[in-house]
């Protein structure tokens, strides 16, 4: 007794099965980048925020001074 094929789970297989499925355009995810509030935009924003926060901590640890004083924003 033949069984129904499993639904396509990866993007390339889905695109081959249905040409209406858009091709992935991101190098890090199968989600197509979208304008506005999207999961992709939030992930990239969060990564940059983590890099910035780690940079501030590194500057404070290496200089022995606060970031605001190091940057000249506070006398």
N, CA, C and O atoms as CSV, one atom per row, in Angstrom:
chain,resi,resn,atom,element,x,y,z
A,1,UNK,N,N,0.840,-1.162,0.000
A,1,UNK,CA,C,0.000,0.000,0.000
A,1,UNK,C,C,0.897,1.241,0.000
A,1,UNK,O,O,1.675,1.432,0.935
A,2,UNK,N,N,0.802,2.087,-1.032
A,2,UNK,CA,C,1.657,3.273,-1.085
A,2,UNK,C,C,1.221,4.309,-0.057
A,2,UNK,O,O,0.037,4.484,0.227
A,3,UNK,N,N,2.217,4.980,0.483
A,3,UNK,CA,C,1.922,6.037,1.452
A,3,UNK,C,C,2.123,7.387,0.795
A,3,UNK,O,O,2.833,7.516,-0.203
A,4,UNK,N,N,1.488,8.382,1.372
A,4,UNK,CA,C,1.653,9.737,0.850
A,4,UNK,C,C,3.067,10.207,1.140
A,4,UNK,O,O,3.595,9.924,2.215
A,5,UNK,N,N,3.703,10.927,0.196
A,5,UNK,CA,C,5.049,11.440,0.478
A,5,UNK,C,C,4.985,12.487,1.585
A,5,UNK,O,O,3.990,13.193,1.748
A,6,UNK,N,N,6.080,12.562,2.340
A,6,UNK,CA,C,6.155,13.559,3.409
A,6,UNK,C,C,6.217,14.949,2.801
A,6,UNK,O,O,6.769,15.124,1.714
A,7,UNK,N,N,5.659,15.943,3.486
A,7,UNK,CA,C,5.740,17.312,2.959
A,7,UNK,C,C,7.187,17.790,2.917
A,7,UNK,O,O,8.005,17.413,3.757
A,8,UNK,N,N,7.486,18.615,1.939
A,8,UNK,CA,C,8.845,19.140,1.786
A,8,UNK,C,C,9.180,20.032,2.964
A,8,UNK,O,O,8.417,20.938,3.301
A,9,UNK,N,N,10.319,19.780,3.591
A,9,UNK,CA,C,10.691,20.573,4.755
A,9,UNK,C,C,11.808,21.550,4.451
A,9,UNK,O,O,11.870,22.611,5.072
A,10,UNK,N,N,12.675,21.240,3.538
A,10,UNK,CA,C,13.742,22.200,3.266
A,10,UNK,C,C,13.354,23.088,2.087
A,10,UNK,O,O,12.570,22.687,1.227
A,11,UNK,N,N,13.904,24.283,2.057
A,11,UNK,CA,C,13.497,25.319,1.109
A,11,UNK,C,C,13.738,24.904,-0.335
A,11,UNK,O,O,12.903,25.184,-1.195
A,12,UNK,N,N,14.857,24.244,-0.627
A,12,UNK,CA,C,15.164,23.852,-1.996
A,12,UNK,C,C,14.159,22.827,-2.505
A,12,UNK,O,O,13.713,22.907,-3.649
A,13,UNK,N,N,13.804,21.871,-1.667
A,13,UNK,CA,C,12.828,20.864,-2.063
A,13,UNK,C,C,11.457,21.509,-2.260
A,13,UNK,O,O,10.735,21.171,-3.198
A,14,UNK,N,N,11.109,22.426,-1.383
A,14,UNK,CA,C,9.822,23.109,-1.494
A,14,UNK,C,C,9.763,23.938,-2.770
A,14,UNK,O,O,8.719,24.003,-3.419
A,15,UNK,N,N,10.870,24.568,-3.135
A,15,UNK,CA,C,10.890,25.388,-4.338
A,15,UNK,C,C,10.788,24.504,-5.575
A,15,UNK,O,O,10.119,24.870,-6.542
A,16,UNK,N,N,11.445,23.342,-5.556
A,16,UNK,CA,C,11.365,22.433,-6.693
A,16,UNK,C,C,9.949,21.899,-6.848
A,16,UNK,O,O,9.476,21.714,-7.969
A,17,UNK,N,N,9.264,21.648,-5.724
A,17,UNK,CA,C,7.911,21.127,-5.775
A,17,UNK,C,C,6.903,22.209,-6.153
A,17,UNK,O,O,5.911,21.915,-6.819
A,18,UNK,N,N,7.136,23.437,-5.746
A,18,UNK,CA,C,6.201,24.534,-5.997
A,18,UNK,C,C,6.992,25.771,-6.392
A,18,UNK,O,O,7.635,26.379,-5.536
A,19,UNK,N,N,6.965,26.163,-7.663
A,19,UNK,CA,C,7.760,27.319,-8.092
A,19,UNK,C,C,7.301,28.640,-7.476
A,19,UNK,O,O,8.004,29.642,-7.606
A,20,UNK,N,N,6.148,28.672,-6.811
A,20,UNK,CA,C,5.672,29.908,-6.181
A,20,UNK,C,C,6.399,30.191,-4.872
A,20,UNK,O,O,6.308,31.301,-4.346
A,21,UNK,N,N,7.126,29.200,-4.334
A,21,UNK,CA,C,7.875,29.392,-3.092
A,21,UNK,C,C,9.116,30.230,-3.411
A,21,UNK,O,O,9.903,29.850,-4.277
A,22,UNK,N,N,9.305,31.371,-2.721
A,22,UNK,CA,C,10.464,32.222,-3.033
A,22,UNK,C,C,11.771,31.558,-2.629
A,22,UNK,O,O,11.829,30.801,-1.659
A,23,UNK,N,N,12.807,31.853,-3.383
A,23,UNK,CA,C,14.134,31.321,-3.078
A,23,UNK,C,C,14.701,32.045,-1.866
A,23,UNK,O,O,14.481,33.246,-1.712
A,24,UNK,N,N,15.428,31.339,-1.003
A,24,UNK,CA,C,16.030,32.013,0.152
A,24,UNK,C,C,17.105,32.987,-0.308
A,24,UNK,O,O,17.879,32.692,-1.218
A,25,UNK,N,N,17.144,34.148,0.332
A,25,UNK,CA,C,18.129,35.148,-0.057
A,25,UNK,C,C,19.081,35.490,1.077
A,25,UNK,O,O,19.946,36.351,0.915
A,26,UNK,N,N,18.939,34.835,2.221
A,26,UNK,CA,C,19.807,35.106,3.353
A,26,UNK,C,C,20.851,34.002,3.472
A,26,UNK,O,O,20.563,32.835,3.208
A,27,UNK,N,N,22.058,34.374,3.868
A,27,UNK,CA,C,23.126,33.395,4.022
A,27,UNK,C,C,23.013,32.653,5.345
A,27,UNK,O,O,23.574,31.567,5.484
A,28,UNK,N,N,22.299,33.212,6.323
A,28,UNK,CA,C,22.256,32.614,7.654
A,28,UNK,C,C,20.957,31.913,7.984
A,28,UNK,O,O,20.893,31.189,8.978
A,29,UNK,N,N,19.917,32.102,7.185
A,29,UNK,CA,C,18.621,31.510,7.489
A,29,UNK,C,C,17.848,31.273,6.204
A,29,UNK,O,O,18.160,31.862,5.169
A,30,UNK,N,N,16.865,30.433,6.265
A,30,UNK,CA,C,16.022,30.186,5.099
A,30,UNK,C,C,14.956,31.264,4.948
A,30,UNK,O,O,14.261,31.305,3.933
A,31,UNK,N,N,14.816,32.146,5.955
A,31,UNK,CA,C,13.845,33.233,5.881
A,31,UNK,C,C,14.342,34.304,4.927
A,31,UNK,O,O,15.514,34.678,4.950
A,32,UNK,N,N,13.452,34.789,4.098
A,32,UNK,CA,C,13.802,35.905,3.224
A,32,UNK,C,C,13.791,37.184,4.045
A,32,UNK,O,O,12.841,37.415,4.793
A,33,UNK,N,N,14.816,38.023,3.931
A,33,UNK,CA,C,14.800,39.283,4.683
A,33,UNK,C,C,13.579,40.114,4.305
A,33,UNK,O,O,13.216,40.192,3.131
A,34,UNK,N,N,12.959,40.723,5.284
A,34,UNK,CA,C,11.766,41.519,5.051
A,34,UNK,C,C,11.936,42.880,5.709
A,34,UNK,O,O,12.691,43.024,6.670
A,35,UNK,N,N,11.233,43.869,5.189
A,35,UNK,CA,C,11.280,45.211,5.744
A,35,UNK,C,C,10.368,45.279,6.959
A,35,UNK,O,O,9.278,44.706,6.952
A,36,UNK,N,N,10.806,45.974,7.999
A,36,UNK,CA,C,9.964,46.171,9.173
A,36,UNK,C,C,10.216,45.143,10.253
A,36,UNK,O,O,11.320,44.614,10.379
A,37,UNK,N,N,9.174,44.862,11.038
A,37,UNK,CA,C,9.270,43.950,12.172
A,37,UNK,C,C,9.228,42.511,11.681
A,37,UNK,O,O,8.155,41.929,11.521
A,38,UNK,N,N,10.399,41.950,11.445
A,38,UNK,CA,C,10.464,40.553,11.031
A,38,UNK,C,C,11.441,39.824,11.948
A,38,UNK,O,O,12.272,40.449,12.607
A,39,UNK,N,N,11.334,38.520,11.981
A,39,UNK,CA,C,12.234,37.724,12.804
A,39,UNK,C,C,13.685,37.915,12.409
A,39,UNK,O,O,14.571,37.955,13.263
A,40,UNK,N,N,13.926,38.033,11.108
A,40,UNK,CA,C,15.286,38.230,10.611
A,40,UNK,C,C,15.855,39.561,11.104
A,40,UNK,O,O,16.988,39.612,11.583
A,41,UNK,N,N,15.076,40.633,10.989
A,41,UNK,CA,C,15.540,41.955,11.419
A,41,UNK,C,C,15.802,41.982,12.919
A,41,UNK,O,O,16.780,42.578,13.370
A,42,UNK,N,N,14.937,41.343,13.688
A,42,UNK,CA,C,15.114,41.317,15.136
A,42,UNK,C,C,16.363,40.526,15.530
A,42,UNK,O,O,17.070,40.907,16.463
A,43,UNK,N,N,16.635,39.433,14.826
A,43,UNK,CA,C,17.823,38.632,15.112
A,43,UNK,C,C,19.094,39.428,14.829
A,43,UNK,O,O,20.023,39.422,15.637
A,44,UNK,N,N,19.141,40.107,13.694
A,44,UNK,CA,C,20.319,40.905,13.343
A,44,UNK,C,C,20.484,42.062,14.320
A,44,UNK,O,O,21.602,42.342,14.752
A,45,UNK,N,N,19.397,42.738,14.679
A,45,UNK,CA,C,19.450,43.839,15.632
A,45,UNK,C,C,19.964,43.356,16.988
A,45,UNK,O,O,20.781,44.028,17.617
A,46,UNK,N,N,19.497,42.210,17.432
A,46,UNK,CA,C,19.946,41.655,18.708
A,46,UNK,C,C,21.427,41.311,18.691
A,46,UNK,O,O,22.127,41.513,19.682
A,47,UNK,N,N,21.900,40.794,17.572
A,47,UNK,CA,C,23.329,40.453,17.463
A,47,UNK,C,C,24.193,41.702,17.536
A,47,UNK,O,O,25.219,41.713,18.216
A,48,UNK,N,N,23.780,42.756,16.835
A,48,UNK,CA,C,24.553,44.005,16.900
A,48,UNK,C,C,24.507,44.614,18.299
A,48,UNK,O,O,25.498,45.182,18.758
A,49,UNK,N,N,23.372,44.501,18.976
A,49,UNK,CA,C,23.266,45.010,20.345
A,49,UNK,C,C,24.206,44.251,21.278
A,49,UNK,O,O,24.837,44.854,22.147
A,50,UNK,N,N,24.302,42.940,21.105
A,50,UNK,CA,C,25.212,42.144,21.942
A,50,UNK,C,C,26.670,42.520,21.687
A,50,UNK,O,O,27.469,42.589,22.620
A,51,UNK,N,N,27.011,42.761,20.428
A,51,UNK,CA,C,28.382,43.173,20.096
A,51,UNK,C,C,28.684,44.533,20.722
A,51,UNK,O,O,29.769,44.732,21.268
A,52,UNK,N,N,27.739,45.469,20.651
A,52,UNK,CA,C,27.938,46.788,21.240
A,52,UNK,C,C,28.087,46.733,22.742
A,52,UNK,O,O,28.950,47.403,23.309
A,53,UNK,N,N,27.247,45.935,23.395
A,53,UNK,CA,C,27.324,45.819,24.843
A,53,UNK,C,C,28.649,45.195,25.270
A,53,UNK,O,O,29.274,45.655,26.226
A,54,UNK,N,N,29.076,44.155,24.567
A,54,UNK,CA,C,30.363,43.514,24.880
A,54,UNK,C,C,31.518,44.481,24.643
A,54,UNK,O,O,32.498,44.462,25.388
A,55,UNK,N,N,31.419,45.322,23.623
A,55,UNK,CA,C,32.458,46.306,23.338
A,55,UNK,C,C,32.581,47.331,24.461
A,55,UNK,O,O,33.688,47.692,24.861
A,56,UNK,N,N,31.441,47.797,24.969
A,56,UNK,CA,C,31.461,48.758,26.079
A,56,UNK,C,C,32.101,48.127,27.313
A,56,UNK,O,O,32.907,48.769,27.987
A,57,UNK,N,N,31.750,46.880,27.613
A,57,UNK,CA,C,32.350,46.198,28.757
A,57,UNK,C,C,33.860,46.032,28.571
A,57,UNK,O,O,34.625,46.199,29.520
A,58,UNK,N,N,34.283,45.706,27.363
A,58,UNK,CA,C,35.705,45.542,27.080
A,58,UNK,C,C,36.459,46.865,27.229
A,58,UNK,O,O,37.552,46.898,27.794
A,59,UNK,N,N,35.880,47.945,26.727
A,59,UNK,CA,C,36.512,49.267,26.855
A,59,UNK,C,C,36.663,49.638,28.324
A,59,UNK,O,O,37.717,50.119,28.740
A,60,UNK,N,N,35.608,49.416,29.115
A,60,UNK,CA,C,35.688,49.755,30.536
A,60,UNK,C,C,36.713,48.885,31.259
A,60,UNK,O,O,37.424,49.372,32.138
A,61,UNK,N,N,36.796,47.623,30.905
A,61,UNK,CA,C,37.747,46.727,31.572
A,61,UNK,C,C,39.190,47.082,31.210
A,61,UNK,O,O,40.065,47.048,32.075
A,62,UNK,N,N,39.447,47.417,29.963
A,62,UNK,CA,C,40.816,47.702,29.534
A,62,UNK,C,C,41.289,49.100,29.914
A,62,UNK,O,O,42.468,49.300,30.208
A,63,UNK,N,N,40.373,50.071,29.910
A,63,UNK,CA,C,40.789,51.444,30.209
A,63,UNK,C,C,40.732,51.759,31.695
A,63,UNK,O,O,41.395,52.691,32.150
A,64,UNK,N,N,39.957,51.006,32.457
A,64,UNK,CA,C,39.814,51.279,33.876
A,64,UNK,C,C,38.978,52.518,34.156
A,64,UNK,O,O,39.029,53.068,35.256
A,65,UNK,N,N,38.218,52.954,33.181
A,65,UNK,CA,C,37.392,54.154,33.308
A,65,UNK,C,C,35.998,53.837,32.777
A,65,UNK,O,O,35.810,52.836,32.085
A,66,UNK,N,N,35.018,54.686,33.099
A,66,UNK,CA,C,33.679,54.445,32.577
A,66,UNK,C,C,33.641,54.761,31.089
A,66,UNK,O,O,34.459,55.535,30.591
A,67,UNK,N,N,32.701,54.167,30.390
A,67,UNK,CA,C,32.589,54.386,28.954
A,67,UNK,C,C,32.290,55.847,28.640
A,67,UNK,O,O,32.877,56.418,27.721
A,68,UNK,N,N,31.382,56.453,29.396
A,68,UNK,CA,C,31.014,57.843,29.124
A,68,UNK,C,C,32.202,58.789,29.321
A,68,UNK,O,O,32.363,59.748,28.566
A,69,UNK,N,N,33.025,58.524,30.323
A,69,UNK,CA,C,34.216,59.362,30.530
A,69,UNK,C,C,35.248,59.072,29.452
A,69,UNK,O,O,35.880,59.995,28.938
A,70,UNK,N,N,35.425,57.813,29.104
A,70,UNK,CA,C,36.374,57.421,28.059
A,70,UNK,C,C,36.001,58.061,26.722
A,70,UNK,O,O,36.881,58.476,25.968
A,71,UNK,N,N,34.708,58.143,26.428
A,71,UNK,CA,C,34.244,58.714,25.164
A,71,UNK,C,C,34.218,60.240,25.191
A,71,UNK,O,O,33.972,60.866,24.160
A,72,UNK,N,N,34.469,60.854,26.357
A,72,UNK,CA,C,34.491,62.304,26.458
A,72,UNK,C,C,33.121,62.923,26.600
A,72,UNK,O,O,32.965,64.123,26.373
A,73,UNK,N,N,32.128,62.142,26.970
A,73,UNK,CA,C,30.776,62.666,27.116
A,73,UNK,C,C,30.530,63.229,28.519
A,73,UNK,O,O,29.637,64.053,28.717
A,74,UNK,N,N,31.325,62.780,29.482
A,74,UNK,CA,C,31.208,63.252,30.858
A,74,UNK,C,C,32.603,63.690,31.294
A,74,UNK,O,O,33.577,62.957,31.119
A,75,UNK,N,N,32.692,64.896,31.866
A,75,UNK,CA,C,34.046,65.368,32.268
A,75,UNK,C,C,34.631,64.579,33.422
A,75,UNK,O,O,35.747,64.860,33.859
